Amino acid sequence: MADAPSPHGLRAQVEALAPWFQNIDLGGGLTTAPDHFLGDYPAFKYRRFAHALPADLTGKSVLDIGCNAGFYAIEMARRGARRVVGIDSDARYLEQARLASDALGFSEIEFARCDVYDVAQLGETFDLVIFMGVLYHLRHPLLALDLIREHVAGDMLLFQTMQRGSEAVFDAPADHPFHKPGTFDPPAYFDEPGYPKMHFIEREYAGDWSNWWAPNAACSQGLLRAAGFAIEAQPEAEVYLCRIAPVPYADLGAGAVYPARGART
């Protein structure tokens, strides 16, 4: 285990890696993002759904996709996970994650630079996959869920995305008619507030150009089911705890259209 830096040295390292998106309490009154615009984020959010996760992860493996500064990876290590791997496409976030996990005594957590579209490169499945705060940043969100289900999800998925629009869930038919009977008009339920909708953000959202999608609740749930995840709990409006399930229509063809790839050259 790596030696923790002195309080003065740690503060200097935290400041050198600023800005931090995750406010992590490193002890001794030092937090990484004390002036976060969302407050004590993501700790306050985690407290709302932490009870839905297994309290004891002894013997379990965890993959945190889009781990940012490592908050959730560290929390899973606190619960005794045998192995925790955090991946992110941002090198600075990974530096933050390594610093925070070392400072808190969890230097055994593994961090690697990898994006969700390349999870096949990991070559293994995990008992718990965490996929939080990532989907709405992706240009190809359902593809990401397909790849997670196909390549790395071994049992549970903890999923969260920004949701906008209605929280209602419309019971859509299993097969959609092309027109209303006797007309050339499309079925009216496409205008139902609870029909699954993925709102496309063409420019910026909250000053961030990388926010592309905002599903409503029905769409989040539909995306999960379509990728082969059964929702077991919804402990918070935007948070879903799932188990792997059969992929719909798998007998008719491959789900993910994006093949597994080898290491980048």
C-alpha positions in Angstrom: 0.0 0.0 0.0 1.3 3.4 -1.0 2.3 5.8 1.8 -0.3 8.6 2.2 1.2 12.1 1.6 1.5 14.6 4.4 -1.6 16.8 4.9 0.2 19.8 3.5 1.5 17.8 0.5 -1.9 16.2 -0.1 -3.6 19.6 -0.2 -1.1 20.8 -2.7 -1.7 17.7 -4.9 -5.5 18.2 -4.7 -5.1 21.8 -5.8 -2.8 20.9 -8.6 -5.4 18.5 -10.0 -8.3 21.0 -9.8 -11.0 21.4 -10.8 -12.7 18.3 -9.3 -16.2 17.2 -10.2 -16.5 14.8 -7.3 -16.3 16.2 -3.8 -14.4 13.5 -1.8 -13.7 13.8 1.9 -10.0 13.0 2.3 -10.0 13.5 6.1 -8.5 16.2 8.2 -11.0 18.8 6.9 -9.7 18.4 3.3 -12.3 17.9 0.6 -11.7 17.9 -3.1 -14.5 20.2 -4.3 -15.9 22.1 -1.3 -17.5 24.7 -3.4 -19.3 22.3 -5.8 -22.3 23.9 -7.4 -24.4 20.8 -6.5 -23.2 20.8 -2.9 -21.7 17.7 -1.3 -21.8 15.8 -4.6 -22.0 12.9 -5.1 -22.1 11.9 -1.4 -25.5 13.4 -0.8 -26.9 11.5 -3.8 -25.2 8.3 -2.8 -26.9 8.4 0.6 -30.3 8.3 -1.1 -29.7 4.9 -2.7 -26.8 3.3 -0.8 -29.2 1.0 1.0 -30.2 -0.7 -2.2 -26.7 -2.1 -2.8 -25.3 -5.1 -0.9 -23.8 -4.0 2.3 -21.1 -6.7 2.1 -19.3 -7.1 -1.3 -16.8 -9.6 0.1 -15.6 -11.8 -2.8 -17.2 -9.6 -5.4 -15.7 -7.8 -8.3 -16.7 -4.3 -9.3 -16.3 -2.2 -12.5 -16.9 1.5 -12.3 -17.4 2.9 -15.9 -16.7 6.6 -16.1 -15.3 6.5 -12.6 -14.3 10.2 -12.5 -12.4 10.9 -9.3 -13.2 7.4 -7.9 -15.9 8.2 -5.4 -18.0 5.1 -6.1 -15.0 2.8 -6.6 -13.8 3.8 -3.2 -17.2 3.2 -1.6 -17.4 -0.3 -3.1 -13.9 -1.0 -1.7 -15.2 0.2 1.7 -17.9 -2.5 1.4 -15.2 -5.2 1.0 -15.2 -5.8 -2.7 -12.5 -8.3 -3.6 -11.5 -6.3 -6.7 -12.5 -2.9 -7.9 -11.6 -1.5 -11.3 -12.4 2.1 -12.4 -12.1 3.2 -16.0 -12.5 6.6 -17.5 -11.5 8.3 -20.8 -10.1 11.4 -19.0 -6.6 11.1 -17.9 -6.9 13.9 -15.3 -9.9 12.2 -13.6 -7.8 9.0 -13.3 -5.0 11.0 -11.7 -7.6 12.4 -9.2 -8.9 8.9 -8.6 -5.5 7.5 -7.8 -4.7 10.3 -5.5 -8.0 10.0 -3.6 -7.9 6.2 -3.3 -4.2 6.3 -2.1 -5.0 9.0 0.4 -7.9 7.0 1.8 -5.9 3.7 2.0 -7.5 2.0 -1.0 -4.5 1.9 -3.3 -5.4 -1.6 -4.4 -8.2 -0.1 -6.6 -7.2 -0.4 -10.2 -7.7 2.5 -12.6 -7.2 2.4 -16.3 -7.9 4.7 -19.3 -10.7 3.2 -21.3 -14.0 4.3 -22.7 -17.3 2.5 -22.6 -17.2 1.6 -26.2 -14.0 -0.4 -25.6 -15.0 -2.4 -22.5 -14.5 -5.6 -24.5 -10.8 -5.0 -24.1 -11.1 -5.7 -20.4 -11.7 -9.4 -21.2 -13.7 -10.2 -18.1 -17.1 -9.9 -16.4 -17.8 -8.3 -13.1 -20.3 -9.1 -10.3 -21.3 -5.4 -10.2 -21.0 -2.8 -12.9 -21.5 0.8 -12.0 -22.6 3.0 -14.9 -23.6 6.3 -13.5 -23.5 9.8 -14.9 -22.3 8.7 -18.3 -25.2 7.8 -20.6 -26.2 11.4 -21.3 -22.7 12.3 -22.4 -22.6 9.6 -25.1 -23.5 10.0 -28.7 -24.5 6.3 -28.9 -26.2 5.5 -25.6 -28.0 2.2 -26.4 -24.8 0.9 -28.0 -23.0 1.5 -24.7 -25.6 -0.5 -22.8 -25.4 -3.3 -25.4 -21.7 -3.5 -25.0 -21.8 -3.5 -21.2 -24.4 -6.3 -21.2 -22.4 -8.3 -23.8 -18.9 -8.0 -22.4 -18.6 -7.0 -18.8 -21.9 -7.3 -16.9 -21.8 -10.6 -14.9 -24.7 -10.0 -12.5 -25.7 -6.6 -11.3 -25.8 -3.1 -12.9 -26.1 0.1 -11.0 -27.3 2.7 -13.5 -28.0 6.4 -13.4 -28.7 9.0 -16.0 -30.0 12.6 -16.1 -33.7 12.3 -16.8 -35.9 15.1 -18.1 -39.6 15.2 -19.0 -42.4 13.2 -17.5 -41.8 10.6 -14.8 -45.0 8.8 -16.0 -44.6 5.4 -17.7 -47.0 4.7 -20.5 -47.8 1.0 -21.1 -46.9 0.9 -24.8 -48.2 -2.0 -27.0 -45.8 -4.8 -27.7 -46.3 -4.2 -31.5 -47.0 -0.8 -32.9 -49.5 -0.4 -35.8 -48.2 1.8 -38.6 -51.5 3.8 -38.6 -54.6 4.3 -36.6 -57.1 1.7 -37.9 -58.9 3.1 -41.0 -56.6 6.2 -41.2 -53.2 7.3 -42.3 -52.5 9.0 -39.0 -49.8 7.7 -36.7 -50.9 6.2 -33.4 -51.7 8.9 -30.8 -49.6 7.3 -28.0 -46.4 8.8 -29.4 -47.7 12.1 -27.9 -48.3 10.5 -24.5 -46.1 12.2 -21.8 -45.1 8.8 -20.5 -44.2 7.3 -23.9 -40.4 6.6 -24.0 -38.6 9.7 -25.2 -35.0 10.5 -25.6 -34.6 14.3 -25.7 -31.7 15.3 -27.9 -29.6 18.3 -26.8 -28.0 19.7 -30.0 -25.9 22.4 -28.4 -25.1 22.8 -24.7 -26.8 21.9 -21.4 -25.8 23.7 -18.3 -22.8 25.1 -20.2 -21.6 21.6 -21.2 -21.3 20.7 -24.9 -20.9 17.0 -24.0 -24.5 16.6 -22.7 -26.2 15.0 -25.7 -29.3 13.1 -24.4 -31.9 13.4 -21.6 -34.3 10.4 -21.5 -37.6 10.5 -19.7 -38.2 7.8 -17.0 -40.0 5.5 -19.5 -37.1 5.7 -21.9 -34.4 5.0 -19.3 -36.4 1.9 -18.3 -37.0 0.8 -21.9 -33.3 1.2 -22.8 -32.3 -1.0 -19.9 -34.8 -3.7 -20.8 -33.8 -3.5 -24.5 -30.1 -4.1 -23.6 -30.9 -7.1 -21.4 -31.3 -5.8 -17.9 -34.1 -6.4 -15.5 -34.9 -3.5 -13.2 -35.0 -4.8 -9.6 -35.2 -1.5 -7.7 -35.5 2.2 -8.4 -34.3 3.7 -5.1 -34.1 7.2 -6.5 -35.8 8.8 -9.5 -32.7 8.5 -11.8 -31.1 5.5 -10.2 -31.8 1.8 -11.2 -30.4 -1.4 -9.8 -30.6 -4.1 -12.4 -29.8 -7.8 -12.9 -28.7 -9.3 -16.2 -31.6 -10.8 -18.2 -32.1 -12.4 -21.6 -31.5 -9.9 -24.4 -34.8 -9.3 -26.3 -34.8 -10.7 -29.8 -31.4 -12.2 -29.3 -32.5 -15.3 -31.3 -33.0 -13.1 -34.3 -29.6 -11.6 -34.4 -26.8 -9.9 -32.5 -27.7 -7.2 -30.1 -24.7 -4.9 -30.1 -23.8 -3.9 -33.6 -20.3 -2.8 -32.5 -17.9 -5.8 -32.5 -15.3 -6.5 -29.8 -12.0 -5.0 -30.7 -8.4 -5.7 -29.7 -6.1 -3.1 -28.1 -5.8 0.2 -29.9 -2.7 0.7 -32.0 
